[in-house]
Amino acid sequence: MANRRLGPAAALVGAALAISWLCVAPAAQAKTTAAEAKQIAVLEKQLDDAEAQLSIAEDVSAIKKLQREYGFFLDKGLWEDLSQLFTDDARADYPAGVYIGKASIREHIWRNVGDGTIGLRDGRIYNHMVLQPVVDLAADGKSAKGRWRVLAMIGRLAGADGKTPGQANWAGGVYENTYVKDNGVWKIKDLRYYDDFSSGYEGGWAKVTPVKPGEAPAPPAPRRFALAKAPDEPHTAACPGYPNACIQPFHYANPVTGRETKP
């Protein structure tokens, strides 16, 4: 019990030292008694458990680092680095549409988001914060699910030629992603973005027109910039976001009650 309070890494070291002490006893204690054999078996079980816990902790930490790197690469327009975080057959469901395969995802983020350049152009901001991770590893340790909150600050100065309009937006949503271990490296297999809200900086979400009871939600505003890379499939999210109230899907049940939350 004491080892468990210290965490998997400390328990691993403690159990290993205890087994070593019992197995490398002085000559006077060379003959292992039944009690000592039983103690060794208990310590070996603790060692196995600690190794399993440590492996899970390392995998969860690697997945969190992967998704945080995704946000930082997106912040700075490092589209090539970002695309390498996906598996070759990955699927990414963005507001612009669904892109299937790493090559298609790369083309979308490079051409549609990045204007065909590596790195953000002068006059642009694309801060993309991924927060509140909930990561659950599959029993076999080969895949995982993760839920994240997104907060984005997106902006572009108006072009000097007067032809390119400026924009400044707040946006927020939820990622529900699937990850797989590909040749020992964690990668994004399925990325799904669910809109929470999107509004202009001036006035913010307070200026978004609410939907009256019985009315259908207003259609999304037309894109200011045409897509250079068309999506492979349309965006699948059922809710357009605030002011429409909806619950994005949860990959996990309530950890206390076990109740599943349905969207």
C-alpha positions as CSV (number, residue, x, y, z in Angstrom):
1,M,0.0,0.0,0.0
2,A,2.9,2.4,0.8
3,N,4.4,1.9,-2.6
4,R,1.1,2.8,-4.3
5,R,1.0,6.1,-2.5
6,L,4.4,6.9,-4.0
7,G,3.2,6.5,-7.6
8,P,4.1,3.9,-10.3
9,A,7.7,5.0,-10.8
10,A,8.5,5.0,-7.1
11,A,6.7,1.7,-6.6
12,L,8.7,0.2,-9.5
13,V,12.0,1.1,-7.8
14,G,10.8,0.1,-4.4
15,A,9.6,-3.4,-5.5
16,A,12.8,-4.0,-7.6
17,L,15.0,-3.1,-4.6
18,A,13.0,-5.3,-2.3
19,I,13.3,-8.3,-4.7
20,S,17.0,-7.6,-5.2
21,W,17.6,-7.6,-1.4
22,L,15.7,-10.9,-0.9
23,C,17.5,-12.6,-3.8
24,V,21.0,-11.4,-3.0
25,A,20.9,-12.2,0.7
26,P,24.0,-13.2,2.6
27,A,25.1,-16.8,2.6
28,A,23.5,-17.4,6.0
29,Q,20.1,-16.6,4.3
30,A,20.8,-18.3,1.0
31,K,18.1,-20.8,1.5
32,T,14.8,-19.2,0.6
33,T,12.1,-19.9,3.1
34,A,8.4,-20.4,2.1
35,A,7.6,-17.0,3.7
36,E,10.3,-15.3,1.7
37,A,9.2,-17.0,-1.6
38,K,5.7,-15.7,-0.9
39,Q,7.0,-12.2,-0.2
40,I,9.0,-12.3,-3.5
41,A,5.8,-13.3,-5.4
42,V,3.9,-10.4,-3.9
43,L,6.7,-8.0,-4.8
44,E,6.9,-9.3,-8.3
45,K,3.2,-8.7,-8.7
46,Q,3.6,-5.2,-7.4
47,L,6.5,-4.7,-9.8
48,D,4.3,-5.9,-12.8
49,D,1.5,-3.6,-11.7
50,A,3.8,-0.6,-11.3
51,E,5.3,-1.3,-14.8
52,A,1.8,-1.3,-16.3
53,Q,0.8,1.9,-14.5
54,L,4.0,3.6,-15.7
55,S,3.4,2.5,-19.3
56,I,-0.1,4.0,-19.2
57,A,1.1,7.2,-17.6
58,E,3.8,7.6,-20.3
59,D,1.3,6.9,-23.1
60,V,-1.2,9.5,-21.8
61,S,1.6,12.0,-21.4
62,A,2.8,11.4,-25.0
63,I,-0.8,11.9,-26.3
64,K,-1.2,15.2,-24.4
65,K,2.1,16.4,-25.7
66,L,1.1,15.4,-29.3
67,Q,-2.1,17.5,-29.2
68,R,-0.5,20.5,-27.5
69,E,2.2,20.4,-30.3
70,Y,-0.7,20.4,-32.8
71,G,-1.9,23.7,-31.3
72,F,1.5,25.3,-31.3
73,F,2.2,24.3,-34.9
74,L,-1.2,25.7,-36.0
75,D,-0.5,28.9,-34.1
76,K,2.6,29.6,-36.2
77,G,1.5,28.2,-39.5
78,L,3.9,25.3,-39.5
79,W,1.6,23.2,-41.7
80,E,4.1,20.6,-42.8
81,D,5.0,19.8,-39.1
82,L,1.4,19.7,-38.2
83,S,0.4,17.3,-41.0
84,Q,3.1,14.8,-39.8
85,L,1.1,14.4,-36.5
86,F,-1.5,12.4,-38.5
87,T,-1.5,8.8,-39.6
88,D,-1.4,8.2,-43.4
89,D,-5.0,7.2,-43.4
90,A,-6.3,9.8,-40.9
91,R,-9.6,11.6,-41.1
92,A,-10.0,15.2,-40.0
93,D,-13.5,16.8,-39.7
94,Y,-13.1,20.6,-39.7
95,P,-15.8,23.3,-40.1
96,A,-14.6,23.6,-43.8
97,G,-15.3,19.9,-44.4
98,V,-13.9,16.4,-43.9
99,Y,-10.4,15.7,-45.3
100,I,-9.3,12.0,-45.6
101,G,-5.7,10.9,-45.6
102,K,-2.6,12.8,-44.4
103,A,-1.9,14.2,-47.8
104,S,-5.4,15.7,-48.1
105,I,-5.2,17.1,-44.6
106,R,-1.9,18.7,-45.4
107,E,-3.3,20.3,-48.6
108,H,-6.2,21.7,-46.6
109,I,-4.2,23.3,-43.8
110,W,-1.5,24.5,-46.2
111,R,-3.6,26.0,-48.9
112,N,-6.9,26.9,-47.2
113,V,-5.7,28.0,-43.8
114,G,-2.1,28.9,-44.7
115,D,-2.6,30.7,-48.0
116,G,-0.1,28.3,-49.7
117,T,2.8,29.5,-47.6
118,I,4.8,27.9,-44.7
119,G,4.4,30.1,-41.7
120,L,1.8,32.8,-41.2
121,R,1.9,35.8,-43.5
122,D,2.5,39.2,-41.9
123,G,-0.7,40.7,-40.6
124,R,-2.2,37.4,-39.5
125,I,-2.9,35.8,-36.1
126,Y,-4.1,32.2,-35.6
127,N,-3.7,31.5,-31.9
128,H,-5.1,28.0,-31.2
129,M,-5.3,26.9,-27.6
130,V,-6.1,23.3,-26.7
131,L,-7.2,22.9,-23.0
132,Q,-8.8,20.6,-20.5
133,P,-7.6,17.2,-21.8
134,V,-9.5,14.0,-20.9
135,V,-7.5,11.1,-22.4
136,D,-8.5,7.5,-22.1
137,L,-6.2,4.7,-23.2
138,A,-7.7,1.5,-24.7
139,A,-7.1,-1.8,-22.8
140,D,-4.6,-3.0,-25.4
141,G,-2.6,0.2,-25.2
142,K,-2.6,0.6,-29.0
143,S,-5.3,3.4,-29.3
144,A,-6.8,6.1,-27.2
145,K,-9.6,8.7,-27.1
146,G,-9.1,12.3,-26.2
147,R,-11.4,15.3,-25.5
148,W,-10.1,18.9,-25.6
149,R,-11.5,22.4,-25.4
150,V,-10.4,24.8,-28.1
151,L,-10.2,28.6,-27.8
152,A,-9.0,30.4,-30.9
153,M,-8.1,34.0,-31.7
154,I,-8.1,34.5,-35.5
155,G,-7.3,37.7,-37.3
156,R,-6.1,39.2,-40.6
157,L,-5.3,42.8,-41.4
158,A,-6.9,44.3,-44.5
159,G,-4.8,44.2,-47.6
160,A,-3.0,47.4,-48.6
161,D,-4.6,47.1,-52.0
162,G,-8.0,47.4,-50.5
163,K,-9.1,44.1,-52.1
164,T,-8.5,41.7,-49.2
165,P,-10.8,42.5,-46.2
166,G,-9.6,42.3,-42.7
167,Q,-11.2,40.1,-40.0
168,A,-11.0,39.4,-36.3
169,N,-12.8,36.5,-34.7
170,W,-13.1,34.6,-31.5
171,A,-13.9,30.9,-31.9
172,G,-14.3,28.0,-29.5
173,G,-15.2,24.3,-29.7
174,V,-14.4,20.8,-28.7
175,Y,-12.1,18.2,-30.2
176,E,-13.1,14.5,-29.8
177,N,-10.1,12.7,-31.2
178,T,-8.9,9.1,-31.7
179,Y,-5.2,8.3,-31.5
180,V,-3.2,5.3,-32.4
181,K,0.4,4.1,-31.7
182,D,2.1,3.9,-35.1
183,N,5.4,2.1,-35.0
184,G,5.8,3.1,-31.3
185,V,4.8,6.8,-32.0
186,W,1.4,8.3,-31.1
187,K,-0.4,10.0,-33.9
188,I,-3.9,11.4,-34.6
189,K,-6.1,8.9,-36.4
190,D,-9.4,10.7,-36.3
191,L,-9.9,14.4,-35.5
192,R,-13.4,15.8,-35.0
193,Y,-14.1,19.4,-34.3
194,Y,-17.5,20.4,-32.8
195,D,-18.3,24.1,-32.9
196,D,-19.2,25.8,-29.7
197,F,-19.2,29.4,-30.9
198,S,-17.7,31.7,-33.5
199,S,-18.2,35.4,-33.5
200,G,-16.5,38.7,-34.6
201,Y,-14.1,40.4,-32.2
202,E,-16.2,43.6,-32.4
203,G,-19.2,43.0,-30.2
204,G,-18.3,39.3,-29.6
205,W,-20.9,36.6,-29.0
206,A,-23.2,39.2,-27.4
207,K,-23.9,40.4,-31.0
208,V,-24.8,37.0,-32.3
209,T,-28.5,36.9,-33.3
210,P,-30.4,34.4,-31.1
211,V,-32.7,31.8,-32.6
212,K,-36.4,32.3,-31.7
213,P,-38.4,29.3,-30.5
214,G,-39.6,27.2,-33.5
215,E,-37.2,28.8,-35.9
216,A,-34.5,27.0,-37.8
217,P,-30.9,28.1,-37.0
218,A,-29.5,30.8,-39.4
219,P,-27.2,29.4,-42.1
220,P,-23.5,29.9,-41.5
221,A,-22.0,33.1,-42.8
222,P,-20.4,32.7,-46.2
223,R,-16.7,32.2,-46.3
224,R,-14.6,35.4,-47.0
225,F,-12.0,33.3,-48.8
226,A,-12.6,30.6,-51.3
227,L,-11.3,27.1,-50.5
228,A,-8.3,26.3,-52.6
229,K,-8.6,22.6,-51.6
230,A,-12.2,21.2,-51.6
231,P,-13.1,18.8,-48.8
232,D,-13.5,15.1,-49.5
233,E,-16.8,15.1,-47.6
234,P,-19.0,17.7,-46.0
235,H,-18.6,18.7,-42.3
236,T,-20.7,16.3,-40.2
237,A,-21.4,18.3,-37.0
238,A,-25.1,18.5,-36.2
239,C,-25.0,21.7,-34.2
240,P,-23.8,25.0,-35.7
241,G,-22.8,26.3,-32.3
242,Y,-23.9,29.3,-30.1
243,P,-26.5,30.6,-29.8
244,N,-27.9,27.1,-30.5
245,A,-27.6,24.9,-27.4
246,C,-26.2,21.4,-28.0
247,I,-24.1,18.8,-26.3
248,Q,-21.1,17.5,-28.3
249,P,-20.5,13.8,-28.1
250,F,-18.5,12.4,-25.1
251,H,-16.2,9.4,-25.7
252,Y,-16.5,8.5,-22.0
253,A,-19.2,7.8,-19.4
254,N,-19.5,9.8,-16.2
255,P,-16.6,8.5,-14.1
256,V,-18.6,8.5,-10.9
257,T,-22.1,7.2,-12.0
258,G,-21.1,5.4,-15.2
259,R,-24.0,7.2,-17.0
260,E,-23.4,8.0,-20.7
261,T,-24.0,11.5,-21.9
262,K,-25.8,11.5,-25.2
263,P,-25.5,14.4,-27.7
